[in-house]
Amino acid sequence: MIVTLTANPSIDRTVQLEQPLQRGSVLRAHSTRSDPGGKGVNVARVLSAAKLEVLAILPGNPGDPLLSTLADGAIPHLGVATEGLARTNITVSEPDGTTTKINEPGAALSGTTLDNLARELVSRADVASWIVLSGSIPPGVDPGWYGELVAALRDHPCKVAVDTSDAPLSALAENFPLTAPDLLKPNGEELAQLTGVDGNALENAAQEGDPGPAIAAATLLVERGVGAVLATLGAAGAVLVTAEGTWIATAPPIVAVSTVGAGDSSLAGYILAATAGADPGECLRHAVAYGSAAASLPGTTLPTPDQVDLAGVTISSATSAPALPTELA
């Protein structure tokens, strides 16, 4: 079983425009759709579509529209009693694939709800193969909460993956190695946030075919105790760094329609392969193939296995980690 935690879930409403977005104008929508959302929910949806046993844990009460959409989609889930309804996020998608997201902050969670969420996770830590802590945390929650959960899960046999950003990501890293997960999935900007490098220079280098700076930055995190760093780099692909080696993936050519959910799909692809016992390079291949497939789909649509081009991903390995160029520091 793979268990995901989404502390700040959402209903994701996507508006597909017929023309480019223009501020202050009256625009016509080509189509609209609503999906259950939040990063952990997205991971669970991708894994469920691949026929893996999953459980999405999230705050939610009977009658919450979000829980109803999960039930309608046959996504196994557990709602933990809370005081408010899930937020609604808006994605505006333009014909050329440009997406604009407007995310609500989400409802605050009481101490009781936080304790119950943690209790549900820990109670499954001896039977789950992976526990995924994913996404933002609601207003008022201590940014160090993810770190507390990682530390609480450390003595259990499950592997722990974390995908978050901003204050929760910084707080997690402050207490490495105690709070270092088995897998950390930053994008280029988040990798820069964690290591203090110039994020623009890192991403520009990757786009120009040089993943060395991203590898060097990820290596710094492995040296601080993280088991594996899966750094997604958009159209440039991704790198995977562990204490045992480094792997580089280039993405298959696609027409990008929406990047929403691409990172979540990458994480799901990695876990899908890892659960099947694949080697690191193959786990990276699945991560990039699933992320690319998500980017080729409209709005918040997530990929199914038949939409994934594994053969289009090229994998290579690096014999040694490059030094971080001084101009990136």
N, C-alpha and C positions, 0 to 999 in steps of 0.2 A: 504494500500500500504506500502511496505517496500522499502526504498530508500537507495542505497549503494553509497558511494563515493570511487573511486579508483584513487588517485592522481598520482600514478606511475604504470599504467597498463602495461601489457606485452602480447606478444605472447609466450606461453610456449611450447617449442619444447622438446619432450621426446624421447630419444634414448634408446631402450631396448637391452641390450647386451646379447650375447649367453654365455658369460664366464665372470669371475670376471674382474673388471677393473684393468689394469696394466699400470702404467705410462710408456710412451716411446714406447709402443707397437702399432702395427696395429691390431685393433679389428674389429670384424664383428657385425653389428647390426642385431638383430632378427626382429625388427620393429621400425618404427618411427611414431610420430603423433604430430600435432600442435593443441593447444587449446587456446581460449582467456583466459588470466590470469590476475593476480593481485588479492589480497585478497578479495577486495570488489566485483570484478567480479565473483570470485568463490562462494561467499555467494549468489549472485544473481542467479547464475546458479543452485545451489542446491534448492533454494526456488522456482525458476521457474519450475523445474522438479517436485516439490511437488504441483504445480498448485496454488501457491500464486501469488498475483499481486505484481510485483517488477518493479523497475526502477534502472538501473545501470548508474550512472553519472560518466563521466570520460573525461579527455582531449583527443580530437581526431577530425580529420578533415574528410570530405567526401573523400572517396578513401583510407583512412588508412586501411591496411589489418586487423587490429584488429577489427575495426567497422564492416568490412565485415564478419568476422567470427562470431561476435555476431549476426548479421542479419541472417546469415545462420543457426545459432542455435536457432533462434526465441527468443532471449533474449531481452526484452525491454530495450532500452538504450538511452542515450542522450550524444552525443559528443559535448564538448565545444571547440571552436576553439583554436588552439595552434600552436606553430611554428615548432614542430618536430613530427616525427613518434614515435609510441610506441616502447619500447625496446623489444628485444628478449631474453628470458631466456632459458638456456639449462639444462635439467635434464638427467643425465645418470643413468639408473636403471640396477642393476645387478641381476642375477638369484635368489639370496638369499634375495632379497628385499632391499638391501643397495642402497641408492640413493645419488648421488652427484649432487649438484645444482651449476650452474654458472649463477649468476644474473648480467645483465648489470646495470649500474647506472641509466639509464633513461635520458630523455631529460629535460633540465631546463624549468620551466614554468615562463612566464612573470607575472608581477603584474596584468595585465589585465585578463589573464587566471585565476589566483587565485581568483580575485574578482568575475569573472563570475561563477566559480565553487561554491563559497560561496553563491552567489545570487540565483543560481538554487536550492541549498539545502534549504535555508531559505524560498524560495517561496513555497516549498512543506511541510514545517514543520507543517502547520495547518491541513493537510489532511493525512499525513503519520502516521502510527502507530509506526514505528521505522525508525530511520536514523542511518546507520552503517558507521562509519569512520574506514577504514581498510587498513592496509598495510604501506609500507614505503612512504616517501615523496621524491620528486625528488631533485637532487642536487641544492643547492642555496636557497631552501625554508627554511624560519625560522622554526626551530624545534618546536616552540610554536604555529604553525598554527592550529594544531588540537585543542589545548586548546582554541584558539580564536573562533573556530567554535562551540565547546561545549558551551562556554559562550553565543554566539549569539543565540543558539537554546534553551537556558535554559527557556525562557519565553513562549515557544510554547508547545502545548500539546503532541507532539511526544516524545517517549523515544529515548535515544541516547546510542548506543553501540560503544565502541572503542576497536580495536585490532591492536596494533602496537608494536614497540620495539625500543631499543637503544635510541638515542637522542630525538626523538619525544615523546617517552614514559616517559622519565625522565622530559622533559619540561612540559608535561601534569601534572605530579604529583607535580611539584614544586608549582603549583597554586591551589591545592586542598584546600578548597572544591569548589571554584568558577568554576574550570574546571573538577569537578568530574562527570563522566557520570553515567547513570542509570545502565549500565552494562559494566564491564571491563573484557576482556578475555586474561589474561596472561597464558603462559605456565610456567613450573617450573623455567626456567632460567630467564624469564621476571619478575616473582614474586619475585625472589631473587634480581633482579636489582632494583625493586621498594622499597624493604623493607630493603635492606642491609644485608640480611642473607646469609649464605653459600649455594649457589645454589646446589652444588653437594651433600651436606649433606641432603638438603631438598628432592631432587629427590631420593637419596638412601633410605631414610626413607620411602618414598611412595612406592618404589619398594618392600620393605621388609614388607609391609602391615601396615605401620604406617603413616596415612595421617595427624597426629596431627601437625607437623611442618608447612605443607602447609596451614592447617586451621588457625593456629595462625598468619602466615604471611598475609593471605588474610583478616583476621579480622582487622589487622592494617589499611588496606586500607578502609574497611567499616567505621572504626572509624574516618577516615579523609574525609568522605563524599560520597564515592562511594556507589551507590545503591545496587549493587550485584557484586560479584567477582566470575567468572567462571574460575577456575584454572585447566587447562588440564595437566595431568601428564603422558602422553604416555600410555604405556601398563598397568600402575597402575590405570588408570581410571581418575577421576576428582573429585573436590570438588566444592560446591557452598556455598558461605557465604553471608548472608544478615544480616540486623539488627534484623530480626525476627527469624533467625535460621541458621543451618548448615546442609548440606546434602552431603553424600558421595556416590560415584558410583564406582563400579568395572566393568571393561570392559568385554564383552564376549570374549571367546577364538577365536582368528583368526590367520591366517597365514599372517603376514605382508608382503606386496608386495611393497608398496611405501607409505611413510608418507606425500608426497606432497599433500597439500589441506586438510589434516586431521583436522587441527585446524580451518580452514575456514568452513568445514562441521560441526564441533562441534558447532560453533557459529550459523550457519544456523539452525541446529537442535533445539537449544535452542529457537531461535526466532520463529521458526515454531510452537513449542508447546506453547510458551507464547502468540502468536497471537490468538491461539485457546482457550485461557483462562485457560491453565493447571496450576496446582499448582507447586511450586518450584521443588519438587522432580521429577515430571514428566518432567519438562523442562530439568532438569539435565539428566534424562534417555534418552531423545531424543538427547541431546548434545553428550553423550558418544556413543550412538548407531550409530549416523551419523558419528562421527569421526572414530570409529572403522571400519565402512563400507568403508570409504574412504581409510583407511590404507590397506585394503584387496584388493584394486583395483590397476591395473597397472598405472604407470606414473601419469599423471594429471587427470585421470578419476575420476569423482565425482559421489557420490551415488544417486540413485533414491529411492523412498520410498520402492519399493519391494526388495531392496537389504539391507535393514536395519533390524537388529535383536533387536527389542525393548525388547523382553522377555528375551534376554540373559544378560541384564544389571541388576545388583542388586543395589538397593537403600537402604540406611540406613540414619538415622538422628542422629546428635550429640546433646546432651542436653545442653552442654556448650562448649565454645571455650577453647582449651588447652592453657597453657602458652607456649611461645616460649622458647625452651631450650637454655640455655646460650651458649652451645657449637655451636649453629647455628648462633649466632649473629656475 
